[in-house]
Amino acid sequence: MGGVTPQVRDRSADVLLTDGTTVHLRQIQPGDAEGIVAMHSRFSERTRYLRYFSPYPRIPERDLQRFVNVDHDAREAFVIQTGGRILAVGRYERLGPEAADAEVALVVEDAYQGRGIGSVLLEHLAAAARDAGISRFVAEVLPENSAMLRVFADAGYQVQRQYADGVVHLTFPIALTEQSLEVQWRREQRAEARSIARLLSPRGVAVYGASASGHGIGAAILGHLRDGGFTGAVHPIHPSADTVGGLPALRSARLAEDIDLAVVAVPPAGVRGVVDDAAAAGVHGLVVVSAGFGETGTDAGIAAERELIRAAHAAGMRVVGPNCLGVANTHEEVRLNATLAPWMPRRGRAGFFSQSGALGVALLAEADRRGLGLSSFVSAGNRADVSGNDLLQYWEDDPATDVVLLYLETFGNPRKFARLARRIGRTKPIVAVASAARAAGAAGPDRAGVAALFAHAGVIRVETVAELFDVGVLLAHQPLPTGRRVGIVGNSTALTRLAAAACADGGLAVAEGYPRDVPPQAGAHDFGDVLAEAATDAGVDALVVAVAPPVPGQLSDEDADFAAALASVALAGDKPTVVTSLVDQMPAGVAAYPSVEEAVRALSRACGYADWLRRPPGTVPEVATVDSFDVLTAYGIEVAPSLPAESADEAVAAADRLGYPVALKSAGEELRHRLDLGAVRLDLTDESAVARAYAEMAERFGPGVLVQAMVPPGVACVVELVEDPAFGPVVGFGLGGVATDLLGDRAWRPAPLTDRDAAAMVDEPRAAPLLRGYRGAEPVDREALAQLLIRVGRLADERPEVRELRLNPVLARPDGVSVLHAEVVLGPPADRPDTAPRSL
């Protein structure tokens, strides 16, 4: 009888090179023999010599068959291809049946060397080797092969070198480290940013689907490109017309040499032909405004979307969309308006990503009405490829962007979003409208907890599009507040009182000596003097200005020019100033709002972000782990032992094994902690006490208990780990009890936790005074609680198969903590782990 072929894990991935183009990585197959020979024939003599240490003009058949036939365990090999052509191969081979070492080797076709392929191959080979139980790579490299030596040296591993017999022998462990991950993430950032830069700054644009009649979305985008002043070439692609929209038409993009971006507005059935034509022309990216793909929810639409992305990536192209509004870049040297919006967005310092195509035009119109200028704009539609994470990578280093605005309906890779937000938010504020909705009844943060998660990741989460622009205008034009003391100046007592009340509701403090009311009959000059005095007041961190219109005819035109007076202070000072003005339209740069409540709310959001910036980021402590089948034990999380019992005799036997005194807990999950209902019995010191307690509990709650050795008493706490749709794994902490559960009294942070995260979480719940010695009680060991949270956070970050975890109760005492019960839910990871090799 033949053996059963084991299931081989699919490790294929589309990956980005350093120049922003895409290639496909997959495991080698026996059918690749011809492609390997063809690749080898394109190698220069130098490349063959550096790889094989000899001229090696052709691959012998025996070697070839060994190359393409691997077991995907002790021997693994990946090829990288583009357009169906193999252009690189990397492999490892275990050095013995049970060896922890494997030899690794890479080779890249000459035309693609220096584009980051070697580092990508090494990442994916290391991940596969770790899964196979291999812990160390060895390699032999000729001294003159400086490029390959750099690939190994720059990977973030601790590489040991030894020179012998004319060869450099390299040895390095391949376990993931903070350094190797940082190297991986930085390379990812550069590649993803470059891929977006190519989309937003094309030399030329081809438009597919613009009708000669001038009707339809394709013709509209063509007109917007032409009329927006795009500095590059615009080429309508049409099968028969000589001109479209007043521009010469081409039959194919291959007839032009300067096309980097293609806008696609043809029906879904024609998109594949467009992809092939654009690929042949060397186009770098596609903006697909066509609908009829995944958004339909049909199998055909979803399949068509997958095929679109597969074909585009195979040709080295990235895709915005499908079903999107388009992209825009307001830079004077580009002036790209490849959108359905009929006007070029106002130039400014805010980068704007919108997942929604349907709302895109309205969002751009609102930004223009608010005077909010944009550096660039991307509407991703179905977000089949380019996502908000890609734009965050681009905007991080974009000198034209100071503020990032996000309108998100769903999250692609939540773990990656959380990591990027925490890093980028340190230099550029991120404002997001994001649903982050979870399934009804699912465990995790409540509404307030979700808002706190965003805040602790440095993201200003807002509830509405209007608030998105409220905060965006303030951050784009005004400095950040240095504190929460607010000076209120106005010429209406009613308005200044409203402002003071709004400050109290928003967690802001009205500065001493404020509000300052200017008489209603005062002119703009007098008002400006009071405002200027407040702007220089050392006791004021921010200003709220409220101006009511003067009585008609009471003031001269000069006296009534409040807009100029406000602008002279708001645009010249170093304190953020928000204005509620019922008089004139404010000059550009003044953060003006229709109501004091909206003005103060925006200021409060900015203060929260500034508070986060002032807090040191902290560090993620190393957690020593051990090899263990028990994932909790591996991370040093010890759970007090317990034994199940279905009868009084079994309960007594379990107690004898654990040692007295013991506790009995009802086996029902909802009753396991209900001491108040009698579902928990404590300090049972002998067999009779155990038997009696079991009988009483069985009569009331049904058979079945857990028997557990008693531990010293303490304050009951709860530690949770759940998957959040916006942040991936998040850790929660609170005190135990029905009341705290009912009130949702939990502190939440994204994993992994820094030392400062963990310490802050312990003190954050409203019931936290119970841990610090409430009413004369001895304080518990809060550092031990923080260390437990750090371990759970590390576990969450490194073990994505742990979908949920609940430690309840955790007893906190002056001398440490005890975990009495743990519930772990394992399953396939909810998303691609952020520690995986780079992949789109």
DODREN-321259 format. One record per residue (C-alpha): x, y, z. Coordinates in steps of 0.25 Angstrom, whole numbers, plus 5000, padded with zeros to 4 digits. Example, Ala and Ser with C-alpha at 12.3 -4.5 7.8 and 13.67 -1.06 7.14 Angstrom:
# residues 2
504949825031;505549965029;
END
This chain:
# residues 840
500050005000;500550144997;500750245007;499950375009;500650495004;500650605015;499950735014;500950835009;500650975015;500451085004;501451185006;501251264993;501251424995;501251544986;502351634991;502951774989;504351804984;505151924988;504651994976;503251974979;502951874968;502251744972;502751594970;502151464973;502851364983;502451224984;503051084987;503851014976;503150904968;503650794960;503050864947;504050984949;505150904943;505050974930;504951114937;506151084945;506951054933;506451174926;506851264938;508251204939;508451234924;508251374927;509251384938;510551454935;511851374937;512151454950;510751424956;510951274953;512351274959;511951354972;510751254974;511451124970;512951154972;513151104958;512751144944;511651044944;511151074930;509950974930;509250904941;509450754940;508050674940;508350604953;508650744960;507350804953;506450694958;507050704972;506750864971;505350854967;504950734976;504950764991;504150715003;503750845008;504250815022;505750775023;505950835009;505150955004;505351044993;504551174988;504551234974;504251384971;503551404958;502951524950;502051504938;502251354939;503751364938;504651314950;505651414953;506251364967;506351244975;506651224990;506751094998;507151025011;507550885014;507650825028;509050775031;508550645037;507350565040;507150625054;508050745052;507650885057;508550945046;508250965031;509051015020;508451135012;508751184998;508151294989;508351344975;507751454967;507651484952;508651594949;507551694944;506851684957;508051694967;508051804977;506551814978;506351744991;506051604986;507151534994;506551595008;505151555004;505651415001;506351405014;505151445022;504251345016;505351235017;505551265031;504051255035;503951125028;505151065034;504651115048;503351035046;504250915042;504950925055;506250985050;506851085058;508151125051;508551155037;509951135031;510451195018;511751195010;512051315002;513251354994;513951485000;513751564987;512251534987;511951664995;510551674992;510151544997;511051565010;510151695012;508851615011;509251525022;509951635030;508751735029;507651635033;507751675047;508251535052;509551515060;510451465049;511751395052;512851395041;514051305040;514951305028;515551175023;516051115010;515651245002;514251245007;513451325017;512651235026;511451295032;510651245044;509451315050;508151275058;506851305051;505951325063;505151455062;505751565070;505451715072;506551755063;506251655052;504751705053;505151845052;506051825040;504851745033;503851855037;504751975032;504951895019;503451885018;503252025020;504252075009;503651974999;502252005002;502452155002;503252144989;502052074983;501052184987;502052294982;502052234968;500452234968;500352384973;501552444965;501452374951;502152434938;500852404930;499452344932;498652254922;497152254923;496452134919;494952144917;494752284913;493652294903;493852384891;492452444894;492952504906;491952424915;492252334926;493252324938;494452294929;494252424921;493952504934;495352454940;496052484927;495452634928;495852644942;497252604939;497352694927;496652814934;497352794947;498752834941;499452704942;500852734939;501052594932;500552534919;499052484918;498752374908;497352334906;497352184901;496252154891;496052044881;495552134870;495452284873;496552374868;496352474879;495552464893;495352584901;496152674892;497352584894;498052494884;497552354886;498452224886;498052084882;498952034893;499752084905;500952014898;501052124888;501452224899;502752224907;502452304919;501252234925;501352204940;499952204944;498652144938;497252184941;496252074938;494752104936;494351994927;493351884930;493851764939;493951674927;494951764920;495851784932;496751664929;497051714915;497351854921;498351794931;499051714920;499251844912;499651924923;500651814928;501251814914;501451964914;502251954927;501152024936;501452024951;500052034956;498552034953;497452114959;496152034956;494852114958;494052004951;493051934960;492451794959;493551724967;493651684982;492651784987;491551714980;491651594989;491451494978;492451384975;492651434961;493051574966;493951524977;494651434967;494851544957;495451634968;496451524972;496851504958;497051654956;497951654967;498751534963;498951574949;499351714953;500351664964;500951564954;501251684945;501851764956;500751864958;499951904970;498451934970;497652044976;496151994977;495351934970;494052014972;494852134976;494852284974;496252304970;497552374975;498052514975;499352584978;499352744980;500852764979;501152874969;502052784961;500952674960;499552734961;498952594959;497452594960;497152444955;495752444963;494252464960;494352594968;494152704957;495252804964;496652784969;496652774984;497252904991;498652894993;499052875008;499852785018;498752675021;498852535015;497452475013;497052325012;495652285009;495252145008;493852185003;493752224988;492252264989;492552365000;493852414993;493352534986;492552584998;493752565006;494652644997;493552754996;493452765011;494952775012;494952895002;493752965009;494552955022;495853015016;496552885019;497652865009;498152735005;499552685001;498952554995;497652474994;497452324992;496052254991;496252104992;494852054990;494951904992;496351914997;496751784990;498151834990;498551974994;498051995008;498152105019;499352035024;500052065011;499752205012;500252215026;501552165021;501652265010;501152385019;502152355030;503352405022;502552495012;503052645014;501752695008;500952635019;500752675034;499452615038;498752485034;497252465032;496652335031;495252285028;495252135030;494052045029;494851915032;496351885035;497251795027;498351755036;497951805050;499251765056;500051845046;499151965047;499351975062;500851965060;500952075050;500052165057;500852155070;502152185062;501552295052;500752365063;501952405070;502352505058;501052525051;499652525057;498652425051;497152455052;496152335048;494752315047;494652165049;493552065052;494451955058;493151885060;493151745066;492051635066;490951655075;491151585089;492651575086;493651595097;494551715097;494551865100;493251945100;493052075093;493952155103;494952045103;495052045088;495252195088;496352175099;497052075090;497152175079;497652285088;498752195095;499252165081;499352315077;498152315068;497052425070;495852345068;494552425064;493152385063;492752465050;493252515037;492952655042;493852635054;494952575045;495052715038;494852785051;496052725057;496852725044;496652875042;497252895056;498452805055;498752855041;498852995044;499053015059;500152975069;499952865079;499452905093;500552895104;499452865114;497952875117;497853015123;496853085113;496753235112;495353275108;495053415101;493753465095;492853575093;491653495098;491453445112;490453345107;491553285097;492653295107;491853215118;491553115107;493053105105;493353085119;492352975121;492852905108;494252905114;493852845127;493152735119;494352715110;495352695121;495952835119;496152935131;495753085129;496953165133;496953255145;496353395141;495553335130;494553355123;494853495119;493653565113;493853685104;492653775104;491753745092;491953895087;493453875087;494153885073;495053785066;496353865071;495953865086;495553715084;496853685078;497653755090;496953665100;497153535091;498653575089;498853585104;498153445106;499153395096;500353435104;499753395117;500753285123;499553225130;498853195117;499153075108;498053095098;497053195094;495553185091;494953305084;493553335083;493053455074;491653495073;491253595062;491153745065;489853815065;489653865051;490154015049;490754015063;492253995058;492954055046;493453955036;494853965042;494353945056;493553825051;494753745044;494753635055;495353535045;496653615043;496753635058;496553485061;497453445049;498653535055;498653455068;498253315063;499253305052;500453375059;500453315073;500953185079;499653145085;498553075078;497353165076;495953115072;494953215068;493453215068;493053335059;491653375055;492253495047;493153485035;493753365028;495153345035;496453345027;497053215023;497853155034;496853205045;496153085052;494753135052;493553055056;492053085055;491853055070;492653065083;492352915086;492952875073;494152965075;494452915089;494252775085;495352785074;496252855084;496052745094;496452635084;497652715081;497952725096;497852575097;498852545086;499752645092;499652575106;500052445099;501252505092;501752555105;501752415111;503052335109;502652215100;503352115109;503951985104;503451845102;504151765113;504751625108;503951505114;504751375116;503951265110;504151115111;503750995102;502450945107;501150885101;500450985111;500451115105;500251185118;501351115125;502351145113;502151295117;502251275132;500851285135;500551185146;499151145149;498751085162;498450935159;497050885160;496350755157;494950725153;493950635161;492650585157;492250525171;492550545185;493550425185;494350485173;494350615180;494950555193;495950475185;496350605177;496450685191;497350575196;498250585184;498350735184;498550745199;497650815209;497050925211;496350925197;495251005190;494050955182;493551025170;492350995162;492750945148;491751045141;492551155135;491551265139;491551215154;493051185156;493251315163;491951335170;492351325184;491151415187;490151305182;490851185189;491451135176;492851145183;493251085196;494551115202;495451065213;494950925213;495950855223;495550705223;494850595215;493450615222;493450765219;493750735205;492650625203;491650715210;491950835202;491850755189;490550705193;489950835196;490550895183;490050775174;488650795180;488550945177;489450955164;489550815158;490650715159;492050745155;493150835162;494550875161;495450845173;496550945176;497650955186;497451085195;498351205193;498451325202;497351425200;497451555192;496751655183;496051585171;496551635157;496251595143;497251585131;496651575117;497251555103;496351575091;496451605076;495951745073;495551775059;496451905059;497651865067;497751715066;498051655080;497751745092;497951725107;496951765117;497051775132;496051805143;495551765157;494651645158;493251645162;491851665156;491851815158;493151835151;492751745139;491351815138;492051955137;493151905127;494151955137;495351905129;496651965124;497051925110;498351935102;498851875089;499851755090;501051755092;501051835105;502151935109;502551945123;501852075124;500552015118;500551905128;500752005140;499652095135;498651985133;498751945147;498452085152;497352115142;496052045146;495152125154;495252015165;496752025165;496852085179;496451945185;497851905180;498552025187;498152005201;496652055201;496152085215;497352035223;497551905215;498951865212;499351905197;499551785187;500751765179;500451845167;501751815160;501451665160;500051705153;500851785143;501851675140;500651575138;500051675128;501351685121;501451535119;500051525114;500351635104;501551565099;500851435098;499751505090;500751565081;501551445078;500451335078;499351375068;498751245070;498251285084;496951355080;496451375094;496951365108;496251395121;496951385135;495851395145;496051415157;497451465158;497751485173;498651605176;499251605190;500451685196;501351575193;500951545179;499851485170;499151355168;498451315156;497251225160;496651195147;496951215132;496151195119;496851185106;496251185092;497151135081;496851145066;497451195053;497951335054;496951445051;497951515042;499351505036;500251515048;501051645048;502351565050;502151485038;503051505026;502751625017;501551595008;500451685002;
END
